[in-house]
């Protein structure tokens, strides 16, 4: 029976290799045969290097009933390995800074790839543990201390120094529990609001003590949100006062709201003035990123039109994560052997709109009439000169003060952001969707 299976599978391998690329016929055979040997349940699939082979198996035959490839484009999460497009210059700067114990402020809008490059670089440092603290939407000084403490105790749990971590933060009366299904640890801390500044000071002291035992690289993500707390300048002054004495313990401050990050690190009146090397992270080099993306399409037997990525850029879709999302949709809207071109972009956008339409409509419905008019006008005019005659005519809002108030509110809600002198939609797909609607 084994010989019969061998011959049938070898025949299938020849057919499969003509449809999709596989590393070697021998490796493919081994994976398929081991799967059949372990369970004869039909139909079943075998995945090898992102290629999914669907097989129907009985006692007398093995039939190849389908071959599909996993979509190679990734968005909305941290990427690494083959999903990561290298940034050699920025990686070198980060690596050198970490090894020298210097602090770095990484500034760039959301989905540009800040977290991916930071985690990839920090995790590559031998002997150091990455302490990642997400400060998004932090509201109080007490919450800053809590988030740092929780992150450190979880890190200790994963890396084998949990007991030391619990001792370090004993003043916060830590408790540790685990999700019964996933095993994910949950850390409870007790921080009194009246003692929040002292608690934050103690937490930062303990980070240095922990670094002496188990070397750290500390990452504060969305650091600009510290400005949301009740006394931000006092909190920043306290953090700066402690961090400047932490010697070779490197800190990476990552932020997506450029003007706020620049206020923290470039304003002479700020406690963090010139306290970190500034790394402005822009969208990936066009030629380098295009090559990376085209190879992904080629892996699925798809040909990309020479003007494809220029057509994407013309839509205002240039941020790394957004381009990846559109490429994901382009893959889903095409088949092996297709040419991915401008027509495919239309189909791909419809897929994205179908998935996100409800959130778009909710966002529009929550705006005032003036805010909605200004938003649509920003999209249609390119976001420049919001007090120009063209903008006022397009929006139908005549008073400059009303425009300023509406646009500032859109920025506060992170629907748009200001980059240099231009206002841009935070979600370019939302902007494209808006431009196709008759809201005015």
C-alpha positions as CSV (number, residue, x, y, z in Angstrom):
1,X,0.0,0.0,0.0
2,X,2.9,2.3,0.8
3,X,4.3,1.9,-2.7
4,X,0.9,2.8,-4.2
5,X,0.7,5.9,-2.2
6,X,4.3,6.8,-3.1
7,X,3.5,6.6,-6.8
8,X,0.3,8.5,-6.6
9,X,1.8,11.3,-4.6
10,X,4.8,11.6,-6.8
11,X,2.5,12.0,-9.8
12,X,0.6,14.7,-7.9
13,X,3.9,16.5,-7.0
14,X,4.6,17.0,-10.7
15,X,1.2,18.6,-11.2
16,X,1.5,20.7,-8.1
17,X,4.9,22.1,-8.9
18,X,3.7,23.4,-12.3
19,X,1.0,25.4,-10.5
20,X,2.9,27.0,-7.6
21,X,6.6,27.1,-6.6
22,X,7.6,24.7,-3.9
23,X,11.1,24.4,-2.4
24,X,11.9,20.8,-3.5
25,X,9.8,17.9,-4.7
26,X,11.4,15.7,-2.0
27,X,10.5,18.1,0.8
28,X,6.9,18.4,-0.5
29,X,6.6,14.6,-0.7
30,X,7.8,14.2,2.9
31,X,5.3,16.7,4.2
32,X,2.3,15.1,2.3
33,X,3.3,11.6,3.1
34,X,3.7,12.3,6.8
35,X,0.3,14.0,6.9
36,X,-1.4,11.0,5.2
37,X,0.4,8.6,7.6
38,X,-0.8,10.4,10.7
39,X,-4.4,10.9,9.7
40,X,-6.5,9.7,6.8
41,X,-9.2,12.3,6.9
42,X,-10.6,13.7,3.7
43,X,-10.3,16.2,2.3
44,X,-7.3,17.7,4.1
45,X,-4.7,20.3,3.4
46,X,-0.9,20.5,3.6
47,X,0.8,23.8,3.9
48,X,4.3,24.3,2.8
49,X,6.0,27.7,2.6
50,X,2.7,29.5,2.3
51,X,1.3,27.1,-0.4
52,X,-1.8,25.2,0.7
53,X,-2.4,21.9,-1.1
54,X,-5.9,20.4,-0.8
55,X,-6.0,16.6,-1.2
56,X,-8.7,14.0,-1.2
57,X,-7.4,10.7,0.2
58,X,-9.0,7.2,0.2
59,X,-7.6,3.8,0.7
60,X,-7.1,3.4,-3.1
61,X,-6.3,7.0,-4.3
62,X,-4.9,10.4,-3.5
63,X,-6.4,13.3,-5.6
64,X,-5.1,16.8,-5.8
65,X,-8.4,18.8,-5.6
66,X,-6.9,22.3,-5.2
67,X,-3.9,24.5,-4.7
68,X,-4.0,27.9,-3.1
69,X,-1.4,30.3,-1.7
70,X,-1.5,32.2,1.5
71,X,-1.8,35.9,0.9
72,X,1.8,37.2,1.5
73,X,0.8,40.8,2.4
74,X,0.6,41.7,6.0
75,X,-0.9,44.8,7.6
76,X,-2.3,46.0,10.9
77,X,0.3,44.2,13.1
78,X,4.0,44.2,13.8
79,X,5.9,42.4,11.0
80,X,9.2,40.5,10.9
81,X,11.0,37.9,8.8
82,X,9.9,37.7,5.2
83,X,7.1,40.2,5.9
84,X,9.5,42.9,6.9
85,X,11.0,45.3,4.3
86,X,14.5,46.2,5.6
87,X,15.5,49.8,6.4
88,X,19.3,49.5,6.7
89,X,20.2,53.1,7.5
90,X,17.6,53.5,10.2
91,X,18.3,50.0,11.7
92,X,22.0,50.9,11.9
93,X,21.3,54.2,13.7
94,X,19.0,52.4,16.2
95,X,21.4,49.6,16.8
96,X,24.3,52.0,17.4
97,X,22.2,54.1,19.8
98,X,21.0,51.1,21.8
99,X,24.5,49.6,22.1
100,X,25.9,53.0,23.2
101,X,23.1,53.5,25.8
102,X,21.7,56.6,23.9
103,X,18.0,57.5,23.9
104,X,16.2,57.8,20.6
105,X,12.9,59.5,19.7
106,X,11.3,57.7,16.7
107,X,8.8,60.0,15.0
108,X,6.4,59.0,12.2
109,X,2.7,58.6,11.6
110,X,0.8,55.5,12.3
111,X,1.3,52.4,10.1
112,X,4.6,53.7,8.7
113,X,6.4,50.8,10.4
114,X,7.8,52.4,13.7
115,X,7.0,49.5,16.0
116,X,8.2,46.9,13.5
117,X,11.7,48.5,13.1
118,X,12.0,49.2,16.8
119,X,11.1,45.7,17.9
120,X,13.2,44.0,15.2
121,X,16.3,46.1,16.1
122,X,15.9,45.9,19.9
123,X,15.2,42.1,19.8
124,X,18.4,41.6,17.8
125,X,20.6,43.0,20.7
126,X,22.4,40.1,22.4
127,X,21.7,39.6,26.1
128,X,19.1,42.4,26.3
129,X,15.4,42.1,27.1
130,X,12.9,44.4,25.3
131,X,10.5,46.2,27.7
132,X,7.6,47.5,25.5
133,X,5.2,49.9,27.2
134,X,2.2,51.2,25.2
135,X,1.2,54.6,26.4
136,X,-1.6,55.1,23.9
137,X,-4.5,57.1,25.4
138,X,-2.9,57.2,28.8
139,X,-4.9,59.6,31.1
140,X,-3.1,59.8,34.4
141,X,0.4,59.7,35.9
142,X,-0.7,56.7,38.0
143,X,-1.6,54.9,34.7
144,X,1.9,55.5,33.3
145,X,3.4,53.8,36.4
146,X,0.9,51.0,36.2
147,X,1.6,50.3,32.5
148,X,5.4,50.2,33.1
149,X,5.0,47.9,36.1
150,X,2.7,45.5,34.3
151,X,4.9,45.4,31.2
152,X,8.0,44.6,33.4
153,X,6.3,41.8,35.4
154,X,5.0,40.2,32.1
155,X,8.5,40.4,30.7
156,X,9.8,38.7,33.8
157,X,7.2,35.9,33.4
158,X,8.2,35.3,29.8
159,X,12.0,35.5,30.3
160,X,12.4,33.7,33.6
161,X,13.0,36.5,36.1
162,X,9.4,36.8,37.4
163,X,10.4,36.5,41.0
164,X,12.8,39.4,40.8
165,X,10.2,41.4,38.9
166,X,7.6,40.9,41.6
167,X,10.1,41.8,44.3
168,X,11.1,45.0,42.5
169,X,7.5,46.2,42.3
170,X,6.4,44.9,45.8
171,X,5.3,48.4,46.8
172,X,2.6,48.2,44.2
173,X,1.2,45.0,45.6
174,X,1.4,43.1,42.3
175,X,-0.8,40.1,41.6
176,X,-0.5,37.7,38.7
177,X,-3.3,35.6,37.1
178,X,-3.6,33.6,33.9
179,X,-6.3,33.3,31.3
180,X,-7.5,29.6,31.6
181,X,-7.9,29.3,27.8
182,X,-4.8,31.1,26.4
183,X,-2.5,31.1,29.4
184,X,-1.9,34.8,28.9
185,X,-0.7,36.4,32.1
186,X,-2.7,39.3,33.6
187,X,-1.0,41.6,36.1
188,X,-2.8,43.6,38.8
189,X,-1.2,46.6,40.5
190,X,-2.5,49.0,43.2
191,X,-1.6,52.6,42.6
192,X,-3.1,55.4,44.7
193,X,-3.9,58.5,42.7
194,X,-2.6,60.7,45.5
195,X,0.7,59.0,45.4
196,X,1.0,58.8,41.6
197,X,4.1,61.0,41.1
198,X,6.0,59.1,43.8
199,X,4.8,55.8,42.3
200,X,6.1,56.8,38.9
201,X,9.4,57.9,40.4
202,X,9.7,54.5,42.2
203,X,8.8,52.6,39.1
204,X,11.6,54.3,37.1
205,X,14.0,53.6,39.9
206,X,13.1,49.9,39.8
207,X,13.7,49.8,36.0
208,X,17.3,50.8,36.6
209,X,17.7,48.1,39.3
210,X,16.1,45.6,37.0
211,X,18.5,46.6,34.2
212,X,21.5,45.9,36.5
213,X,20.3,42.3,36.8
214,X,18.8,41.7,33.5
215,X,19.8,44.2,30.8
216,X,16.9,46.1,29.2
217,X,15.9,48.1,26.2
218,X,12.9,50.2,27.1
219,X,10.4,51.3,24.5
220,X,7.7,53.9,25.2
221,X,5.2,53.7,22.4
222,X,2.8,56.6,21.6
223,X,4.9,58.7,24.0
224,X,3.2,61.9,23.0
225,X,0.1,60.8,24.9
226,X,1.9,61.7,28.2
227,X,0.8,65.2,27.3
228,X,-2.8,64.0,28.1
229,X,-2.3,63.6,31.8
230,X,-3.4,66.1,34.4
231,X,0.0,67.8,34.8
232,X,2.1,66.8,31.8
233,X,5.0,69.1,32.3
234,X,5.5,67.9,35.8
235,X,5.3,64.3,34.7
236,X,7.8,64.8,31.9
237,X,10.1,66.6,34.2
238,X,10.0,63.7,36.7
239,X,10.6,61.1,34.0
240,X,13.5,63.2,32.5
241,X,15.0,63.7,35.9
242,X,15.2,60.0,36.5
243,X,16.0,58.8,33.0
244,X,19.0,61.1,32.6
245,X,20.7,59.2,35.5
246,X,20.1,55.7,34.0
247,X,23.5,55.5,32.4
248,X,23.7,52.8,29.7
249,X,19.9,51.9,29.9
250,X,18.6,52.9,26.5
251,X,15.2,54.4,26.0
252,X,13.3,54.6,22.7
253,X,10.4,57.0,22.6
254,X,8.1,56.3,19.7
255,X,5.3,58.7,18.7
256,X,2.8,59.2,15.8
257,X,1.7,62.8,16.3
258,X,4.6,64.7,15.0
259,X,3.9,68.2,16.3
260,X,3.5,66.9,19.9
261,X,6.6,64.7,19.7
262,X,8.6,67.7,18.4
263,X,7.2,69.8,21.3
264,X,8.5,67.3,23.8
265,X,11.9,66.8,22.3
266,X,12.7,70.1,20.3
267,X,11.1,72.8,22.4
268,X,13.7,74.5,24.7
269,X,11.1,74.8,27.4
270,X,10.5,71.1,27.5
271,X,12.1,68.8,30.1
272,X,13.1,66.4,27.3
273,X,14.7,69.1,25.1
274,X,17.7,67.5,23.2
275,X,17.5,64.4,25.5
276,X,17.3,62.0,22.6
277,X,18.5,61.5,19.1
278,X,15.6,62.2,16.7
279,X,14.8,59.6,14.0
280,X,12.1,60.8,11.6
281,X,10.7,57.7,10.0
282,X,9.2,58.4,6.6
283,X,7.5,55.9,4.2
284,X,9.8,53.4,2.7
285,X,12.0,54.2,-0.3
286,X,9.7,53.9,-3.3
287,X,12.1,51.8,-5.5
288,X,13.1,49.5,-2.6
289,X,9.5,49.0,-1.4
290,X,8.2,48.4,-5.0
291,X,10.8,45.6,-5.5
292,X,9.8,44.0,-2.2
293,X,6.1,44.1,-3.1
294,X,6.5,42.9,-6.7
295,X,8.4,39.8,-5.5
296,X,5.4,39.0,-3.3
297,X,3.0,39.2,-6.3
298,X,5.4,37.1,-8.4
299,X,5.4,34.4,-5.8
300,X,1.7,33.9,-6.6
301,X,2.2,33.9,-10.4
302,X,0.8,37.4,-10.6
303,X,2.3,40.1,-12.9
304,X,2.2,43.7,-11.8
305,X,1.6,46.5,-14.3
306,X,4.6,48.9,-14.6
307,X,2.4,51.8,-13.5
308,X,0.7,50.0,-10.6
309,X,2.5,51.6,-7.7
310,X,2.4,55.1,-9.3
311,X,-1.4,54.6,-9.6
312,X,-1.5,53.7,-5.9
313,X,0.6,56.8,-5.0
314,X,-1.8,59.0,-7.0
315,X,-4.6,57.9,-4.7
316,X,-2.6,59.3,-1.8
317,X,-1.8,55.9,-0.5
318,X,1.9,56.0,0.4
319,X,2.2,54.9,4.1
320,X,3.8,51.5,4.4
321,X,0.9,49.8,6.2
322,X,-1.7,51.3,3.9
323,X,0.2,50.1,0.8
324,X,0.4,46.7,2.3
325,X,-3.3,46.7,3.0
326,X,-4.1,47.6,-0.6
327,X,-1.7,45.0,-1.9
328,X,-3.5,42.4,0.3
329,X,-6.8,43.4,-1.3
330,X,-5.2,43.3,-4.8
331,X,-4.1,39.8,-4.2
332,X,-7.6,38.8,-3.1
333,X,-9.1,40.5,-6.2
334,X,-6.8,38.6,-8.6
335,X,-5.9,35.0,-9.6
336,X,-2.6,33.4,-10.6
337,X,-1.8,34.4,-14.2
338,X,-3.6,37.8,-13.9
339,X,-2.0,41.2,-14.5
340,X,-2.5,43.4,-11.5
341,X,-3.3,46.9,-12.8
342,X,-5.5,50.0,-12.4
343,X,-8.6,47.9,-12.9
344,X,-7.6,45.6,-10.2
345,X,-7.1,48.6,-7.9
346,X,-10.8,49.5,-8.3
347,X,-11.8,45.9,-7.4
348,X,-9.5,45.9,-4.4
349,X,-10.8,49.2,-3.1
350,X,-14.3,47.9,-3.3
351,X,-13.2,45.0,-1.0
352,X,-11.7,47.4,1.5
353,X,-14.8,49.7,1.4
354,X,-17.0,46.7,2.0
355,X,-15.1,45.8,5.1
356,X,-14.7,49.3,6.5
357,X,-17.9,51.1,5.2
358,X,-19.7,51.0,8.5
359,X,-16.9,52.7,10.4
360,X,-16.7,55.3,7.7
361,X,-20.4,56.0,7.9
362,X,-20.2,56.2,11.7
363,X,-17.3,58.7,11.6
364,X,-19.2,60.9,9.2
365,X,-22.4,60.7,11.2
366,X,-20.6,61.9,14.4
367,X,-19.3,65.1,12.8
368,X,-21.0,68.5,12.9
369,X,-22.1,69.9,9.6
370,X,-19.1,72.3,9.5
371,X,-16.7,69.6,10.4
372,X,-18.1,67.3,7.7
373,X,-17.8,70.1,5.1
374,X,-14.3,70.9,6.1
375,X,-13.2,67.2,6.0
376,X,-14.6,66.7,2.5
377,X,-13.0,70.0,1.4
378,X,-9.6,68.8,2.8
379,X,-9.9,65.6,0.7
380,X,-10.9,67.4,-2.4
381,X,-8.4,70.3,-2.3
382,X,-5.4,68.4,-1.1
383,X,-5.4,69.8,2.5
384,X,-3.4,72.9,1.8
385,X,-4.4,76.6,2.5
386,X,-7.5,75.9,4.6
387,X,-8.3,79.6,4.6
388,X,-8.0,80.1,0.9
389,X,-10.8,81.2,-1.4
390,X,-10.9,77.7,-3.0
391,X,-11.2,75.9,0.3
392,X,-14.0,78.2,1.5
393,X,-15.9,77.8,-1.8
394,X,-15.4,74.0,-1.8
395,X,-16.5,73.7,1.9
396,X,-19.2,76.3,1.8
397,X,-17.9,77.7,5.1
398,X,-17.1,81.4,4.8
399,X,-15.7,82.2,8.3
400,X,-12.0,81.4,8.9
401,X,-12.5,81.0,12.6
402,X,-15.2,78.3,12.0
403,X,-12.8,76.5,9.6
404,X,-9.9,76.6,12.2
405,X,-12.2,75.3,14.9
406,X,-13.5,72.5,12.8
407,X,-10.1,71.4,11.4
408,X,-8.6,71.5,14.9
409,X,-11.4,69.2,16.1
410,X,-10.7,66.8,13.3
411,X,-7.1,66.7,14.3
412,X,-8.0,66.1,18.0
413,X,-10.2,63.2,16.9
414,X,-7.3,61.9,14.8
415,X,-9.4,61.8,11.7
416,X,-6.8,64.1,10.0
417,X,-3.3,65.0,10.9
418,X,-1.0,67.9,9.9
419,X,2.3,67.0,8.2
420,X,4.4,70.1,7.5
421,X,1.8,72.5,6.0
422,X,-0.7,70.0,4.7
423,X,-3.6,68.3,6.4
424,X,-4.1,64.7,5.4
425,X,-6.7,62.0,6.2
426,X,-5.3,59.5,8.8
427,X,-7.0,56.7,6.8
428,X,-6.4,57.2,3.1
429,X,-9.0,54.6,2.1
430,X,-11.6,56.7,4.0
431,X,-10.4,59.7,2.0
432,X,-10.8,57.9,-1.3
433,X,-14.3,56.7,-0.2
434,X,-15.2,60.3,0.8
435,X,-14.1,61.6,-2.6
436,X,-16.5,59.3,-4.3
437,X,-19.4,60.4,-2.3
438,X,-21.6,63.5,-2.8
439,X,-21.8,64.8,0.7
440,X,-21.8,68.5,-0.3
